[in-house]
Amino acid sequence: MAGGPAPIRFRDAFRKWIPPWLSDRRQSGLTFGFRFLWVMISVLDAAVEMLVQGLSAAWPGVGTYTALPLIGRTRGILRGEAETDASFSSRLIAWLDTWRGAGSALTLAKQIQAYLGNTPRVRIVNRAGFWITLDSDGTVTTAQQAFNWDGTSHPERSGFWSEMWIIIYPTQWALTGNWGDGRTWGQPEGLGHANNRVEYDAVNNLIAQWKAAHTKVRSVIWTSDSTLFDPTDPGTLPDGTWGAWGGTGSGSRVISGRNYSTCRYWEPR
């Protein structure tokens, strides 16, 4: 403990338990017996140190930081891309409180924000039009505003009450090309979005782990335009044709009105 007395080591304490003829008589040069005992007993200090460090390693913020990945795995908390040891330790300490909120939109937003390296704003809206916004500074706001994602392109989905959408901005990855621009399979980043497979899997796994079991994330929207998807401005929201990726479709299907200039879309597993 910081500021407390220094721990007594076995190799220091044993001096008072040995007879004079085994003591450390340096002035006389008679130190062979003492040195022999010192070497034998120092092993106990090494064993105790290993024991103490092993016990404290399980305590985030107390033991070695090298144990944090293992603690995070056992507690179901994923470390952020740019998260410091101190920040991750704090989240690991609060893991039980975090898991009490599992299944809520707010907890899901917090886990996504904590993972992404740019600490973006995360908004989640469901088909009933309930919005929750987690800003970069941790401020949480809610709103009620209709969200017409696919009422025109897929009217049969109006009863899919359990669906929700996650909106993240600004996206930390560059927007890259789309179909038809010469990009091929096997590239190190996603088609249309310069993220890698590790990041893609991490976000998808966070969604699967923290969302409510009865909900389905219809789409994760990444955008570089902070004015879009504002629940206070209906003009920034989808127009009911965003359920289709593109094309004319068949029957009553319509051309998609999705924004591809500043947005990218993931459809989680």
Secondary structure, 3 states (H helix, E strand, C coil): CCCCCCCCCHHHHHHHHCCHHHCCECCCCECHHHHHHHHHHHHHHHHHHHHHHHHHCCCCCCCCHHHHHHHHHHHCCCCCCCCCHHHHHHHHHCHHHHHHCCECHHHHHHHHHHHCCCCCEEEEEECCCEEEEECCCCCEEEEECCCCCCCCCCHHHHHCCCEEEEEEECCCCCECCCCCCCCCCCCCCECCECCCHHHHHHHHHHHHHHECCCCEEEEEEEECCCCCCCCCCHHHCCCCCCCCCCCCCCCCCCCCCCCCCCEEEECCC
